[in-house]
Amino acid sequence: MSERINIMQYDVPGLENLMPELGQKPYRGRQLAEWLYLRGAQSFEEMASLPRSLRQVLDERFVLFQPRTLEKLLDPDGTVRYVLELEGGVVTETVALRSRDRLTVCFSSQAGCALGCIFCATGGLGLTRSLLAGEMLAQLTVVANDSADMRISNVVAMGQGEPFANYDSTLAALRMMNDAALFGVGARRITVSSAGLLEGIRRFTDEPEQFTLAISLHSCEQRVRNYLMPGLRTQPLDKLHAALLSYMQKTSRRPSLEFALIEGVNDSPESLASLLAFCEVPAPGFHVNLLSLNAVADPLQGPALHRAPAPTLARFERELSRKGVSVTRRASRGAVIAAACGQLASRFAGSVSDA
């Protein structure tokens, strides 16, 4: 008998298309998806609404491995960080951010990351593997089952990994997150955060759904960006700017630019001037999120990086606003448990079997 494959590779259309091959009507695929992703079933046997014959053949042909929580950390600000084990002992992380009327899930698209951004703890892990569509969706299941008092309202692909380096699986997962019969998160409340992979932006521009785009920018000076984000050296700023202009023109949607201010690196008057120049575009324009750098225990190279002082953030915010650029100084959440932006790198990193 051939080796069993992971059922989590299938999205809803994939499961529906699989059913005739297994001698079943296509609607059984959606039933299976609900068992996998809404109920978080741990075995095919417990899927009582499916015919026994189907459960048996599923068990013969497929592996079902739901994420297992290795560690759950709670920040005083209400942020929760989940360290999750996937098939093969692979480890990744998910973060839940709660406010009075909102529950946002920051999910991972990969275990680790290949881009090596020097301010990001995940970059120090390297890439273990990309995640399956169902493994991304199952991260929402973990949070939902742990948050019975709140419905997931917002989703961000901003955990471990570069979503556009795992494009097809990420888009399949987003569509299931948006599916009214599964989590029903509105498309405009689903955000993909990319470091700026050009081909991914171009493909994303042509998608029919109104998903939101965020770009981890961090410098509009090519030399500085190459230093901060060495994995993006082949994705130059002029081409990134052109791709984002095309995105805005075709979609009429405003992408966000994430900009973490780092003392002595990207906080100079020249850095501000280059950011202002980058943002001189037609409506709807960019929205800039100014961030304070979060501490990373082991930066990848060079000296330790430090966040720019508060007056510098205020100066950037003031000048951007004065030039008519939409800007927010975003508060960091989850820093106490190393769950804030750039901090995800579990002590279980890589795979459990490597520990």
C-alpha positions, 0 to 999 in steps of 0.5 A: 500500500502506498504511503498515506498523505496528510489530509490537511493539504486539501482545501474545501474544493479539493476535498469535494473533488476527492469524494467521487474518487472515494465513491462519495458525493461531492458534498461529503467533502464539505462535511469533512472540512467542517470536521477537520477545521471547525470541530478539530476532529482528532480521528476519522472515526469520530466523524459520525456524520460521514458513512462508515465506509468513507471513514474507513477509506480515509483512515487507510489513505490519509494521515490526520494530524491536528496541531498539538499545543506544546506551550501556551503563554499569556501576556499581561495585555491579554495576548496569547502565544501558542507553540504548535507541533505539526506532522513530523514534529515540525513546530510553528507558532500562532498568536491571538490578540484580544481586545474588548470587541475583537479577536485577531489571529496572527497565523504562520504560513511556514515553520521558520523563514528563509529570508533572514531579516536581521531584526526578526527572530524567526529569520534566525531559525532558517526554513524548516518547511512550508505549511499546508493550507489546512495546517494554517486553518487549523491554527484558527481552530486552536484559537477558536477552541480556546476562546469560546467567549469570542468569535475570530474577527480578524486574521493576519498572515504575520506569524512565522514565514513569508506567505508569498513564498508559500503562495498557493497554500496560503491563498487556499487557507485564506479562502477557507478562513473567509468561507461562511460555512467555516470561520466566515472572517470578512475578506477585508479583515484578512491581511497578508503581510509580505516582506515584498516578494514581487511575483506574489504581489503581482499574483495577489493583485489579480485575486478576486477577493478583497483581502488586504495587503501589508508590506514589511518595508523598514527602509526606502534606502536600498543599501539599508534595506539590503542590510536589514532584509538580505533575503530581499536583495533580488527584490529592489525597491523601485520594482516593489514601488511599481508593483504596489502602484499597480496593486492600488490602481487595479484594486483601489485598495490601500496597502499598509507599509510596516516600518520598525524604527531602529536607532542609528539604522533607519531613523535619520532625516535621510531615512524619513525623506526617502520614506516620504518620497516612496509615499508620494503616490496617487490615491488611495495611497499608502497607510504607514504603520510606525513600529517600535523595534521589539527585542530579539535575543540573538540578532542574526548579524552585526551589533545588537539593534535598538529601538529608536527613541519615542521622539523619533517616532513622533517626528516620523509620524508628524512629518508623514501626517503633514505630507498627507500620508495616512499613518498610525503609531502602532502599539506593541503587544505580547512583548512580555511573552516574545509574541510581538512582531519579529519575536517568534522563535520558539525554544522548540524551534525546528522540529521536536525530534531535533530537540 
